[in-house]
Each structure stands twice: as C-alpha cells, then as structure tokens.
C-alpha cells in the first residue's frame, strides 16, 4: 500500500516533483532565469546561482517547471555552443506579474499623480507595493529608473482630505452583495457652505479629470432624479439596512455617460458642434481627441477641425470650449452660442 502524502506536501503551494526537486529549489531556478532577462543564463550559471548543485538537479528543475506550464527560450550561443535559458512564460502556479502589467499600473499611477484625487492614488499605491513584491529584481530596477524619467502635468488635483469613516460607509452601501443599500448623507453645498441631510441610493463612483474630483452618482428618491455629490463635500455618511430602490436606471446611466466636469442635467442630451482653428489646436485634437461623450473629430478644409460631442448641461462644455479662446467657434446649439456670447461680453467688460 502506498504511503499517504505528508501534511507538508499537501500544503505545498505548488507541484514540487516529490523527492526530485524541492519547491524552494524550483522557485530559485525560476527567479534566476527570470532575472537573467533577454541575455539568458546557462545551466552552469543556474548551478552556481543555486549554490553549486549538480547539473542533473538543474535538468530536473527545468523539466519539472516545463511540466507545470513554464515555457523557456533555449538559444545556443558561443563555442562550444551552450544553451542560454530565457523565460517566456511562468508555470501555472507562478504569482509574478508580467512586466507589461506592471508597466500599465505604473503609467496609471503617474497619470493619477497629476490628474486625480489622492483617494485613488493611495489605493493604487497599495497595489504598487503588492506588485513590487511580485517582480523580479531586474524588473524592479527597471521601474525604479522609469519613475525618475516620466512626468505628467496639466490636470487638476483634489487636495481635500477624505474622511475614512465616510468613505467606508459609502463603499458599504454601494458594494453590498445583495444590491446597494440606502445611504444617509450630510452634504455641504458648494455655493453657500450650508449642510443638508438627504437619503440616496448610490449608483457609481466616478473621477472626472476636467474638474479634478471624485464624485458619487446617486438616485435622490425625494427629488426623483440622479444627483452628483463631490466626495470631499460629504460631511457624514451612514449605510442603512434598507435595500435601495431605483425605479429606472436609465437616467443614472445617462448621467454617468453624459456628465462633463461633474455637470449634468436630467434633460435630454443635445449635440454640440465646435469649429477649432489655430496653429496647433487642430492637429493636437486629431492626435488626442478629448474624452467627451460621443466625441467626433473631423478635419476640415482650410486646416480647421470640427468637434462634435454630447452634453446635457452647458457649464461643462463652456469650461472646455473657453480654453481655445478666439480659436473656437460654437456652431450648434444656438442656445450655447448665446450663452457664450453673454459670457464673453462680461469677460471683455473686465478688461475695459
């Protein structure tokens, strides 16, 4: 009768090949090949890395890793020709992240440092620490150098500290496994500074780069409409036991998709057309179209571009359009042309 596997073997975090090669040895071989990068490493090099083990131990480790899903590049170099191992894919149990995934996380962090509230940055910073613990030494050095040579500028940074207790309650209500719970809020108005109490059903957390803030989009049952609440102006929050009821999610979905700079209206969306001229603006807009709802950028004769996008409220589009100064002309709708004309007259009066 075969002897039962030991408790230690059953709890092994990965297939270990029994008595052939210990799990720790497989990990060491994998890390040595990973750290070698594109130049690779020979069997002799692996044996030295492992403290002078026998070559047959290296052979067994490589074979076991391949049996467990690893894929190695094996290039013959030199005279006499020696096999140089490179890692193309880790085994099935490998917990290391790929350099491409780490790069994506790093770029996200760099962007958020210049364009987002510290709430999101702090959360991703924790992921960065976790990811770093799963990087090879070589890749860790690569990203350390990368941080010193990438700079992101031009966004807005919400420096207002968020209350952890408030945020916890918002997340508890929003992420309840049986559906969102009702949420009691004490909210401070931007215009007057006064606070008011209301009960809402949370729907989505969003971050808007145009305004540099994090918002809670929720259903206001008393007013029967979607409402945006800037997280930094929520004084207190309490998740209730009652399940939140949203009679129709379509207005909330529209508000999420059509808001610009945190501004939106329950009104039907309208199409905005803006012609942009200038030396650099047209090509810049063609190279990097702004992230506006339903954006279309079309090149015109004469070097101008026609921007077309949707909105439900004029404040966000107005803020966006004014950055182009005299190089922008609103073609549609006429109501926005009229509003911009009034705004520009008031602006001009300040310079008389």
N, C-alpha and C positions, 0 to 999 in steps of 0.2 A: 504494500500500500504506500502511495506517495505521501511524503511528509507534508503537512499543511504549511502554507506560506506563513512566515513570521509576521507579527503585527507591524513591525517596522517596514517590511516590504510592502504590505498592503497600503500603508500610509504614504508610500513614496509619491512625490508629486509628479513623477513621470515614469515611463517604462525604463527599467535600468539594466536589462540584459542579464538579470540574475547574477551569477558569480563572475561573469566575464568582465564587466566594467561597472564600477560604482556610479551612481547618479552624479555625484560630485565631480567625477572624472569626466563624464560626458559634458557637463556644464563647462568645465575648464577648456576642453577641446573646442567646443562651440565658440566660446568667448575668444580664444586665441585666434581662430580662423576669422571671426568677425572683426577683431581689432586689426588684423593684417590688411584689411581693405583690399583695394584693387591689386596691390603688389603680390598678395597671397603669401602662403607660408608652406614650407616643405615638411615632410614627415619628420626629418631630423630636427627642424625648428620646433615642431609640436612636441617632440620628445623632450627637448631642452626646456620648453615652457612648462612642461608637466614634472619637472624636477629630475630628468634623466631616466624616464621609464623606458621599457623595452619597446622596440619598433612594433612588435606584434600587438602590444597594448594599444598603440595608435591606430593600427589597422582595424582592430576590433571596435574601437570607439567610433571611427569613421563609418564603418559598416552598420553599426547599431543606429547611429544618427540618421543614416540614409533609410534604414528600415522604418524609422519613426517619422519619416516625412521630410527630412532635410535634403537639400539639393546643393551640391558643390560644383564649382567650376574646377577643372583639372587641366591646367596648362603645363606643357612640358617646356622647360627652359634650361639653357646652359649646356655645358659639355663636361662630363656626361649629363644627359638630359635628366632633370629632376622634376617631379610633379609639384606644382605650386597650387595649393588649395585656396579657393575663394568661396565665400558664402553667397549663394544665390537665393536660398530660401531656408528659413529655420525649420526645425522639426515641429510636429504638431503641438507639442507642449510648450514651445518657446514663448515666453512672455515679453520678449523685447519688442519695442515698437520699431517700425521701419523709419529710416531717415526721412522719407517723404512725408510721413505722418507727423513727425516731429517738426519738420520744416513748416507744415501747414499751421501747427499750433504756435510756432514762433512768430510767423507772419501775423496771425490773428492777434497775438499779444502786442506786437509792435503797433498794429493799427489801433487797437483799443487804448494804448497809452496816449495817443493823440486825439482820439475821437470819442471816447466813451466815459461814462461814469465809472468811478472806482469800484462800484459793485461788481461789474462783470470782470474787470481786470483782476480783482482779488480772487474771484472764483477760478479763473484760468491760471492764475499764478500757482494755485494749489495743484492744478493739473500739470503745470510745467515741472514742479518738483517731483511729482509721481513719474512723469515721462523721463526725467533725467535719471531716475534710479533704474530705468529700464533701457538705458542707452549704453552702447559700447564706449570705451574710453576714447576711441578715435572720434566717434560722432559727437561726444560731449565736448571735446576740444573744438570741433568744427563750429558748433552753435555758440560757444563762448566767444569765438572770434567774430561770428556773424553779428552778435548783439552790438559790437563796437563799431560796426560799419553800416548800419541801417538806421535811417531816421524817418519818422512820419510826422508831418506837420499839416496844419490847416484845418483841423477840426475844432470842436468845442468840447471843453472838459467840465463836467458837472462835479464841482469840488465839494458839494454839500454832503456831509456825512449822513449815512442812512442808519436809522435805528435798527439794531439787530432783532429786537423783540418784534417790532412792527413788521419787518420783512419776513420773519418766521411765520407769523400769523397769516400774512398774505399768501405765502407759499403753501401753507397747510390747507387753506381754503381752496386755492387754485388746483392743487395736485391731489386732492382726496381721491382714493382709488375707486370710490363709488360715484364719482361726479363732484363738481365744485360745490362747496358749501357757501352759505350766505356769509357776508363779511361786513362787520360794523366798522365804519371809518370815522375818524375825526380829521377833517381836511381843512387846510389853510388856503384861502383864496389868494391868488397872485396879486389882484388889483387892490384889495382892501386890507389884506392881512388878517381878516376875521376868520374864525374857525366855525365849522358847522358839522353836525353829525348826520350820517346817512347810512343806509344799508344797501349793499350792492351784491351782485353775483359776478365774481372775477371771471374773465374770459381769456386774456392774453397779456403777457408782459412783453413790452417792445422797447427797443432803444432806437432813438431817432438821431441820426448824425447831424441833420440840419439844425436841430435845437440843442444837441449835446446832452440829452437827458433820457432817463429811463421812465417809462410810463406803465400804468396799469389800465388796461382797457376793460371796462366792466359794464354790466347791464344795470341801469338805475331803475328799479321797479316803480318807484314813486313817480318818476317822470316818463317812464315807458320809453327809454331811449338809451343808446350807448353813451358812455361818458369816459373821458380820458382823465386820469389822475396822475400827476407827476409824483413819483415815489418820494422824492425829497420833501414834498409838501404834505405827506400823510403823517399827521402827528401821532396818531394811535390807530391800531387795527386789532380786531378780535374776530377769529374764525368761530362761527356759530355751528351748532349741531345740525341745524336745518339744511336740507339739501336745497341748493339754489335752482330756481326755475327760470329758464329763459324761453319765453313763448315762441320766439322766432330768431334763429341765429344769423339769418341773412344780414340784418342791419349791422351786427357786430363784425361779421366777416367783411362787409363793405368798408366799415370804419377802419379795420385793420389794414386792408389793401389800399385804401384811397387817402389815408391821412398823410399830410406833408408837414413836417416840423412839429408834429403833435396836434395840428389843427385839422378838424374835420367837422362835418355837419350831417345831420340825418337827411338832408335834402338830396335829390337825385344828382349824380355826378354830371359835370359839364366838361367839355373839351376845350383846352387852351392851346392856341397856336401863337408862337412867338418867333419872329424873324431876328436872327442874330448876325451882325456884321462884325467888322473889325479885322485887325491884322492876325490875331492869334486865336480868338474865340472859336471861330467856325471849325478849324481843324482840331482844337482841343476837345470840342463837343463830339466830333466824329470819332476821335480816338477813345474817349471815355465818356459815353453817354451818362448823364446823371441818373441816379436811381429814383426816378419819379414814376408814379403809377401809369402804366400803359405807355411808356415813353417811346417816341419815334423820332429819329433824327434824319433829315433828308437834305442832301446837298443840293443847292440851287445854282442857277447860272449867275455869274457875277461874283461868286465867292462867298455868298451868304449860306446859312443853313436855316432850315425850318424845324423848330422844335414843336412837337405835339404831345400833350400828356393830359391826364385826367385829374380832376380835383372836385371836392365838394364844398370847399370854403376858400375864400380869396386870400386870406392872410399868409398862408404858407407859400403859394405861388408868387405873391407880391414880394415877399422877402427874397425868394430865389431870383426873380427877374431883375430886381434892382441892382444886383451885383454886377450886371453887364453895363450899367449906366446908359449912355447915349447910343450904345451899340445894339440895344434891344428894342424891338417894337412889337407890342401885343396886337395881333390881328383879330383874334377871337378869344372870348366873347366880348361884345360891346360893353357890357357892364363892367368888366375888368379894365378895359381901356379907360372908361370914365373914372373908375376909382383911382387908377394910376395917375391920370391927368390931375385929379384933385390933390393927390399926394405930392406930385412933383411941383405943383404951384405952391403948396405950403413949404416944401423944401426950398424952393427958389426965394421965397419971401424972407427966409432966414439969412440970406446972403446979400440982400439989398443994402 
